[in-house]
Amino acid sequence: MTINADGLLSVIDTATNAIVADVAVAGASVVAASPDGTRVYVRDSLRTRSV
């Protein structure tokens, strides 16, 4: 997972290293994945969370 300058979180297929989706997360400062990889948590500049 990466966040680019446009505020998009790129979801990457680790088997192919290809970007499979972009999700808008403007203002994100921290991104973490659950241990099983089924969820992503994003903290934005207002300290709210998105899943």
PyMOL Python script that loads the backbone (N, CA, C, O; Angstrom):
from pymol import cmd

cmd.read_pdbstr("""\
ATOM      1  N   MET A   1       0.840  -1.167   0.000  1.00  0.00           N
ATOM      2  CA  MET A   1       0.000   0.000   0.000  1.00  0.00           C
ATOM      3  C   MET A   1       0.888   1.233   0.000  1.00  0.00           C
ATOM      4  O   MET A   1       1.880   1.309   0.724  1.00  0.00           O
ATOM      5  N   THR A   2       0.517   2.166  -0.804  1.00  0.00           N
ATOM      6  CA  THR A   2       1.202   3.450  -0.826  1.00  0.00           C
ATOM      7  C   THR A   2       0.172   4.555  -0.971  1.00  0.00           C
ATOM      8  O   THR A   2      -0.912   4.334  -1.511  1.00  0.00           O
ATOM      9  N   ILE A   3       0.506   5.735  -0.492  1.00  0.00           N
ATOM     10  CA  ILE A   3      -0.347   6.905  -0.696  1.00  0.00           C
ATOM     11  C   ILE A   3       0.444   7.881  -1.550  1.00  0.00           C
ATOM     12  O   ILE A   3       1.552   8.279  -1.191  1.00  0.00           O
ATOM     13  N   ASN A   4      -0.131   8.265  -2.684  1.00  0.00           N
ATOM     14  CA  ASN A   4       0.580   9.193  -3.566  1.00  0.00           C
ATOM     15  C   ASN A   4       0.233  10.643  -3.222  1.00  0.00           C
ATOM     16  O   ASN A   4      -0.583  10.905  -2.338  1.00  0.00           O
ATOM     17  N   ALA A   5       0.851  11.557  -3.917  1.00  0.00           N
ATOM     18  CA  ALA A   5       0.681  12.989  -3.640  1.00  0.00           C
ATOM     19  C   ALA A   5      -0.747  13.475  -3.876  1.00  0.00           C
ATOM     20  O   ALA A   5      -1.139  14.514  -3.346  1.00  0.00           O
ATOM     21  N   ASP A   6      -1.521  12.744  -4.658  1.00  0.00           N
ATOM     22  CA  ASP A   6      -2.910  13.118  -4.927  1.00  0.00           C
ATOM     23  C   ASP A   6      -3.871  12.622  -3.857  1.00  0.00           C
ATOM     24  O   ASP A   6      -5.079  12.826  -3.971  1.00  0.00           O
ATOM     25  N   GLY A   7      -3.347  11.970  -2.810  1.00  0.00           N
ATOM     26  CA  GLY A   7      -4.204  11.466  -1.747  1.00  0.00           C
ATOM     27  C   GLY A   7      -4.906  10.175  -2.094  1.00  0.00           C
ATOM     28  O   GLY A   7      -5.982   9.890  -1.568  1.00  0.00           O
ATOM     29  N   LEU A   8      -4.307   9.390  -2.977  1.00  0.00           N
ATOM     30  CA  LEU A   8      -4.887   8.106  -3.345  1.00  0.00           C
ATOM     31  C   LEU A   8      -4.060   6.977  -2.731  1.00  0.00           C
ATOM     32  O   LEU A   8      -2.833   6.967  -2.832  1.00  0.00           O
ATOM     33  N   LEU A   9      -4.738   6.041  -2.104  1.00  0.00           N
ATOM     34  CA  LEU A   9      -4.109   4.842  -1.579  1.00  0.00           C
ATOM     35  C   LEU A   9      -4.114   3.813  -2.695  1.00  0.00           C
ATOM     36  O   LEU A   9      -5.180   3.426  -3.173  1.00  0.00           O
ATOM     37  N   SER A  10      -2.948   3.369  -3.114  1.00  0.00           N
ATOM     38  CA  SER A  10      -2.856   2.357  -4.156  1.00  0.00           C
ATOM     39  C   SER A  10      -2.823   0.984  -3.517  1.00  0.00           C
ATOM     40  O   SER A  10      -1.987   0.711  -2.656  1.00  0.00           O
ATOM     41  N   VAL A  11      -3.729   0.128  -3.936  1.00  0.00           N
ATOM     42  CA  VAL A  11      -3.780  -1.251  -3.458  1.00  0.00           C
ATOM     43  C   VAL A  11      -2.989  -2.089  -4.451  1.00  0.00           C
ATOM     44  O   VAL A  11      -3.263  -2.070  -5.651  1.00  0.00           O
ATOM     45  N   ILE A  12      -2.013  -2.821  -3.944  1.00  0.00           N
ATOM     46  CA  ILE A  12      -1.095  -3.554  -4.808  1.00  0.00           C
ATOM     47  C   ILE A  12      -1.275  -5.057  -4.614  1.00  0.00           C
ATOM     48  O   ILE A  12      -1.287  -5.555  -3.488  1.00  0.00           O
ATOM     49  N   ASP A  13      -1.412  -5.763  -5.727  1.00  0.00           N
ATOM     50  CA  ASP A  13      -1.457  -7.226  -5.710  1.00  0.00           C
ATOM     51  C   ASP A  13      -0.025  -7.708  -5.543  1.00  0.00           C
ATOM     52  O   ASP A  13       0.796  -7.531  -6.442  1.00  0.00           O
ATOM     53  N   THR A  14       0.283  -8.315  -4.406  1.00  0.00           N
ATOM     54  CA  THR A  14       1.668  -8.711  -4.145  1.00  0.00           C
ATOM     55  C   THR A  14       2.138  -9.863  -5.018  1.00  0.00           C
ATOM     56  O   THR A  14       3.344 -10.075  -5.153  1.00  0.00           O
ATOM     57  N   ALA A  15       1.226 -10.607  -5.609  1.00  0.00           N
ATOM     58  CA  ALA A  15       1.612 -11.699  -6.508  1.00  0.00           C
ATOM     59  C   ALA A  15       2.145 -11.170  -7.833  1.00  0.00           C
ATOM     60  O   ALA A  15       3.016 -11.781  -8.452  1.00  0.00           O
ATOM     61  N   THR A  16       1.601 -10.003  -8.269  1.00  0.00           N
ATOM     62  CA  THR A  16       1.994  -9.460  -9.571  1.00  0.00           C
ATOM     63  C   THR A  16       2.677  -8.098  -9.474  1.00  0.00           C
ATOM     64  O   THR A  16       3.203  -7.592 -10.466  1.00  0.00           O
ATOM     65  N   ASN A  17       2.667  -7.501  -8.274  1.00  0.00           N
ATOM     66  CA  ASN A  17       3.174  -6.135  -8.054  1.00  0.00           C
ATOM     67  C   ASN A  17       2.446  -5.098  -8.891  1.00  0.00           C
ATOM     68  O   ASN A  17       3.001  -4.047  -9.213  1.00  0.00           O
ATOM     69  N   ALA A  18       1.202  -5.396  -9.243  1.00  0.00           N
ATOM     70  CA  ALA A  18       0.390  -4.475 -10.037  1.00  0.00           C
ATOM     71  C   ALA A  18      -0.589  -3.732  -9.136  1.00  0.00           C
ATOM     72  O   ALA A  18      -1.095  -4.289  -8.161  1.00  0.00           O
ATOM     73  N   ILE A  19      -0.851  -2.473  -9.469  1.00  0.00           N
ATOM     74  CA  ILE A  19      -1.877  -1.707  -8.764  1.00  0.00           C
ATOM     75  C   ILE A  19      -3.232  -2.213  -9.232  1.00  0.00           C
ATOM     76  O   ILE A  19      -3.521  -2.225 -10.429  1.00  0.00           O
ATOM     77  N   VAL A  20      -4.061  -2.631  -8.280  1.00  0.00           N
ATOM     78  CA  VAL A  20      -5.371  -3.179  -8.629  1.00  0.00           C
ATOM     79  C   VAL A  20      -6.508  -2.228  -8.301  1.00  0.00           C
ATOM     80  O   VAL A  20      -7.629  -2.419  -8.770  1.00  0.00           O
ATOM     81  N   ALA A  21      -6.231  -1.197  -7.494  1.00  0.00           N
ATOM     82  CA  ALA A  21      -7.259  -0.218  -7.153  1.00  0.00           C
ATOM     83  C   ALA A  21      -6.608   1.011  -6.550  1.00  0.00           C
ATOM     84  O   ALA A  21      -5.514   0.934  -5.992  1.00  0.00           O
ATOM     85  N   ASP A  22      -7.285   2.145  -6.663  1.00  0.00           N
ATOM     86  CA  ASP A  22      -6.900   3.379  -5.997  1.00  0.00           C
ATOM     87  C   ASP A  22      -8.093   3.844  -5.177  1.00  0.00           C
ATOM     88  O   ASP A  22      -9.220   3.882  -5.671  1.00  0.00           O
ATOM     89  N   VAL A  23      -7.840   4.198  -3.920  1.00  0.00           N
ATOM     90  CA  VAL A  23      -8.897   4.642  -3.016  1.00  0.00           C
ATOM     91  C   VAL A  23      -8.545   6.038  -2.522  1.00  0.00           C
ATOM     92  O   VAL A  23      -7.428   6.262  -2.054  1.00  0.00           O
ATOM     93  N   ALA A  24      -9.476   6.976  -2.618  1.00  0.00           N
ATOM     94  CA  ALA A  24      -9.228   8.343  -2.165  1.00  0.00           C
ATOM     95  C   ALA A  24      -9.146   8.389  -0.645  1.00  0.00           C
ATOM     96  O   ALA A  24     -10.080   7.981   0.045  1.00  0.00           O
ATOM     97  N   VAL A  25      -8.027   8.886  -0.127  1.00  0.00           N
ATOM     98  CA  VAL A  25      -7.817   9.030   1.320  1.00  0.00           C
ATOM     99  C   VAL A  25      -7.103  10.347   1.587  1.00  0.00           C
ATOM    100  O   VAL A  25      -6.081  10.375   2.273  1.00  0.00           O
ATOM    101  N   ALA A  26      -7.627  11.417   1.057  1.00  0.00           N
ATOM    102  CA  ALA A  26      -6.985  12.726   1.183  1.00  0.00           C
ATOM    103  C   ALA A  26      -6.713  13.066   2.639  1.00  0.00           C
ATOM    104  O   ALA A  26      -7.568  12.864   3.501  1.00  0.00           O
ATOM    105  N   GLY A  27      -5.538  13.574   2.905  1.00  0.00           N
ATOM    106  CA  GLY A  27      -5.160  13.969   4.253  1.00  0.00           C
ATOM    107  C   GLY A  27      -4.692  12.824   5.125  1.00  0.00           C
ATOM    108  O   GLY A  27      -4.503  13.010   6.327  1.00  0.00           O
ATOM    109  N   ALA A  28      -4.499  11.642   4.555  1.00  0.00           N
ATOM    110  CA  ALA A  28      -4.077  10.483   5.342  1.00  0.00           C
ATOM    111  C   ALA A  28      -2.658  10.678   5.850  1.00  0.00           C
ATOM    112  O   ALA A  28      -1.775  11.147   5.132  1.00  0.00           O
ATOM    113  N   SER A  29      -2.463  10.303   7.113  1.00  0.00           N
ATOM    114  CA  SER A  29      -1.123  10.411   7.675  1.00  0.00           C
ATOM    115  C   SER A  29      -0.558   9.062   8.095  1.00  0.00           C
ATOM    116  O   SER A  29       0.659   8.900   8.181  1.00  0.00           O
ATOM    117  N   VAL A  30      -1.432   8.092   8.359  1.00  0.00           N
ATOM    118  CA  VAL A  30      -0.985   6.762   8.776  1.00  0.00           C
ATOM    119  C   VAL A  30      -1.884   5.723   8.121  1.00  0.00           C
ATOM    120  O   VAL A  30      -3.104   5.880   8.081  1.00  0.00           O
ATOM    121  N   VAL A  31      -1.271   4.659   7.607  1.00  0.00           N
ATOM    122  CA  VAL A  31      -2.018   3.548   7.027  1.00  0.00           C
ATOM    123  C   VAL A  31      -1.483   2.259   7.641  1.00  0.00           C
ATOM    124  O   VAL A  31      -0.271   2.081   7.758  1.00  0.00           O
ATOM    125  N   ALA A  32      -2.376   1.369   8.030  1.00  0.00           N
ATOM    126  CA  ALA A  32      -1.972   0.079   8.585  1.00  0.00           C
ATOM    127  C   ALA A  32      -2.921  -1.000   8.090  1.00  0.00           C
ATOM    128  O   ALA A  32      -4.115  -0.758   7.918  1.00  0.00           O
ATOM    129  N   ALA A  33      -2.386  -2.182   7.864  1.00  0.00           N
ATOM    130  CA  ALA A  33      -3.202  -3.323   7.447  1.00  0.00           C
ATOM    131  C   ALA A  33      -3.386  -4.265   8.625  1.00  0.00           C
ATOM    132  O   ALA A  33      -2.514  -4.381   9.487  1.00  0.00           O
ATOM    133  N   SER A  34      -4.535  -4.938   8.652  1.00  0.00           N
ATOM    134  CA  SER A  34      -4.765  -5.938   9.688  1.00  0.00           C
ATOM    135  C   SER A  34      -3.807  -7.105   9.452  1.00  0.00           C
ATOM    136  O   SER A  34      -3.353  -7.304   8.326  1.00  0.00           O
ATOM    137  N   PRO A  35      -3.495  -7.871  10.484  1.00  0.00           N
ATOM    138  CA  PRO A  35      -2.551  -8.985  10.327  1.00  0.00           C
ATOM    139  C   PRO A  35      -2.947 -10.002   9.261  1.00  0.00           C
ATOM    140  O   PRO A  35      -2.086 -10.590   8.607  1.00  0.00           O
ATOM    141  N   ASP A  36      -4.253 -10.209   9.089  1.00  0.00           N
ATOM    142  CA  ASP A  36      -4.681 -11.172   8.072  1.00  0.00           C
ATOM    143  C   ASP A  36      -4.824 -10.557   6.685  1.00  0.00           C
ATOM    144  O   ASP A  36      -5.125 -11.264   5.724  1.00  0.00           O
ATOM    145  N   GLY A  37      -4.609  -9.233   6.570  1.00  0.00           N
ATOM    146  CA  GLY A  37      -4.634  -8.564   5.279  1.00  0.00           C
ATOM    147  C   GLY A  37      -6.004  -8.289   4.715  1.00  0.00           C
ATOM    148  O   GLY A  37      -6.119  -7.915   3.547  1.00  0.00           O
ATOM    149  N   THR A  38      -7.054  -8.461   5.507  1.00  0.00           N
ATOM    150  CA  THR A  38      -8.407  -8.266   4.979  1.00  0.00           C
ATOM    151  C   THR A  38      -8.938  -6.851   5.151  1.00  0.00           C
ATOM    152  O   THR A  38      -9.944  -6.489   4.540  1.00  0.00           O
ATOM    153  N   ARG A  39      -8.264  -6.035   5.987  1.00  0.00           N
ATOM    154  CA  ARG A  39      -8.721  -4.665   6.231  1.00  0.00           C
ATOM    155  C   ARG A  39      -7.535  -3.707   6.243  1.00  0.00           C
ATOM    156  O   ARG A  39      -6.403  -4.071   6.564  1.00  0.00           O
ATOM    157  N   VAL A  40      -7.846  -2.478   5.881  1.00  0.00           N
ATOM    158  CA  VAL A  40      -6.847  -1.405   5.943  1.00  0.00           C
ATOM    159  C   VAL A  40      -7.434  -0.279   6.779  1.00  0.00           C
ATOM    160  O   VAL A  40      -8.596   0.089   6.608  1.00  0.00           O
ATOM    161  N   TYR A  41      -6.639   0.260   7.671  1.00  0.00           N
ATOM    162  CA  TYR A  41      -7.059   1.354   8.536  1.00  0.00           C
ATOM    163  C   TYR A  41      -6.258   2.599   8.163  1.00  0.00           C
ATOM    164  O   TYR A  41      -5.040   2.540   7.999  1.00  0.00           O
ATOM    165  N   VAL A  42      -6.959   3.729   8.030  1.00  0.00           N
ATOM    166  CA  VAL A  42      -6.331   4.978   7.613  1.00  0.00           C
ATOM    167  C   VAL A  42      -6.639   6.044   8.647  1.00  0.00           C
ATOM    168  O   VAL A  42      -7.795   6.236   9.023  1.00  0.00           O
ATOM    169  N   ARG A  43      -5.603   6.740   9.111  1.00  0.00           N
ATOM    170  CA  ARG A  43      -5.825   7.879  10.003  1.00  0.00           C
ATOM    171  C   ARG A  43      -5.534   9.142   9.206  1.00  0.00           C
ATOM    172  O   ARG A  43      -4.464   9.287   8.614  1.00  0.00           O
ATOM    173  N   ASP A  44      -6.502  10.051   9.200  1.00  0.00           N
ATOM    174  CA  ASP A  44      -6.312  11.295   8.466  1.00  0.00           C
ATOM    175  C   ASP A  44      -5.857  12.409   9.408  1.00  0.00           C
ATOM    176  O   ASP A  44      -5.636  12.173  10.596  1.00  0.00           O
ATOM    177  N   SER A  45      -5.723  13.599   8.882  1.00  0.00           N
ATOM    178  CA  SER A  45      -5.215  14.718   9.662  1.00  0.00           C
ATOM    179  C   SER A  45      -6.159  15.114  10.803  1.00  0.00           C
ATOM    180  O   SER A  45      -5.742  15.793  11.741  1.00  0.00           O
ATOM    181  N   LEU A  46      -7.419  14.696  10.729  1.00  0.00           N
ATOM    182  CA  LEU A  46      -8.377  14.973  11.805  1.00  0.00           C
ATOM    183  C   LEU A  46      -8.440  13.843  12.808  1.00  0.00           C
ATOM    184  O   LEU A  46      -9.240  13.877  13.743  1.00  0.00           O
ATOM    185  N   ARG A  47      -7.596  12.841  12.616  1.00  0.00           N
ATOM    186  CA  ARG A  47      -7.503  11.661  13.487  1.00  0.00           C
ATOM    187  C   ARG A  47      -8.777  10.819  13.494  1.00  0.00           C
ATOM    188  O   ARG A  47      -9.133  10.205  14.500  1.00  0.00           O
ATOM    189  N   THR A  48      -9.447  10.805  12.359  1.00  0.00           N
ATOM    190  CA  THR A  48     -10.573   9.885  12.205  1.00  0.00           C
ATOM    191  C   THR A  48     -10.068   8.655  11.483  1.00  0.00           C
ATOM    192  O   THR A  48      -8.970   8.662  10.927  1.00  0.00           O
ATOM    193  N   ARG A  49     -10.854   7.613  11.487  1.00  0.00           N
ATOM    194  CA  ARG A  49     -10.412   6.376  10.853  1.00  0.00           C
ATOM    195  C   ARG A  49     -11.379   5.956   9.767  1.00  0.00           C
ATOM    196  O   ARG A  49     -12.585   6.181   9.869  1.00  0.00           O
ATOM    197  N   SER A  50     -10.838   5.344   8.724  1.00  0.00           N
ATOM    198  CA  SER A  50     -11.631   4.794   7.646  1.00  0.00           C
ATOM    199  C   SER A  50     -11.210   3.351   7.459  1.00  0.00           C
ATOM    200  O   SER A  50     -10.067   2.985   7.732  1.00  0.00           O
ATOM    201  N   VAL A  51     -12.142   2.533   6.991  1.00  0.00           N
ATOM    202  CA  VAL A  51     -11.805   1.138   6.708  1.00  0.00           C
ATOM    203  C   VAL A  51     -12.249   0.837   5.298  1.00  0.00           C
ATOM    204  O   VAL A  51     -12.073  -0.284   4.822  1.00  0.00           O
TER     205      VAL A  51
END
""", "prot")
cmd.dss("prot")
cmd.show_as("cartoon", "prot")
cmd.util.cbc("prot")
cmd.orient("prot")
